[in-house]
Amino acid sequence: MQLLPFIKAFAKNPSRVSTIIPSFKALAKDMSLGSEISTRKNIVEVGVGTGALTTEIIKRLTASHNYLGFEIDGALFEYINDTFMPRHQNQINEAQSFKIIKESAENLSQHIDGGTTDVVMSSLPWSVLPLELEVKLLDEIYSALKPGGLFTFYNYITTSKSSKITDFKSEIDKRFSSLSRRKIILKNIPPAYVWVAKK
């Protein structure tokens, strides 16, 4: 069951996982649409988790797509390797390249040449990460993206007015040329907003 490894990871490190409810399909689908995957070929996902967003991504992959996923939690990475990947192997095979590694997104530049990525999609818990870590991650994400590249993320409606999210968006504004919010996703627990930042 997809929820079980998520609960285990949350119990082990709640600040890293943020919520015991993995993202629902409607949220993942809206993130994929906002990321314009069909026209953007080099895709990076940070915070793969149990693969809720990844499932929507791979539905849109073609032979011209390259995908690289990052997941730092050991239990979630094990689930991805042992359960998720075999279950979706046929769709994964459609991509030119597809790989998920056990690594922190802090180290994007060790795995990706700067300015080569079209989209970075994030399921990281920005509302609970320390500011110093947020800044490091945003710098890595920004450096990885091509000019005009997109960074998509979400926040739960319950954190929309929090100082953490306000500060995070302020850091984005310092780096990216634009930041726009998509419609609220009500079919999610809790409801959430998807954001798209453009380099």
LINVENHU-V795436 format. One line per field, one symbol per residue. ss: DSSP state (A for helix, B for strand, O for the rest). A space follows every 50 residues. Layout:
ss: ???
This chain:
ss: OAAAAAAAAAAAOAAAAOOOOOOOAAAAAAAAAAOOAAAOOBBBBBOOOO OAAAAAAAOOOOOOOBBBBBOOOAAAAAAAAAAAAAAOAAAAOOOOBBBB BOOOAAAAAAOOOOOOBBBBBBOOOOOOOOAAAAAAAAAAAAAABBBBBB BBBBBBAAAOOOAAAAAAAAAAAAAOOBBBBBBBBOOOOOOBBBBBBBO
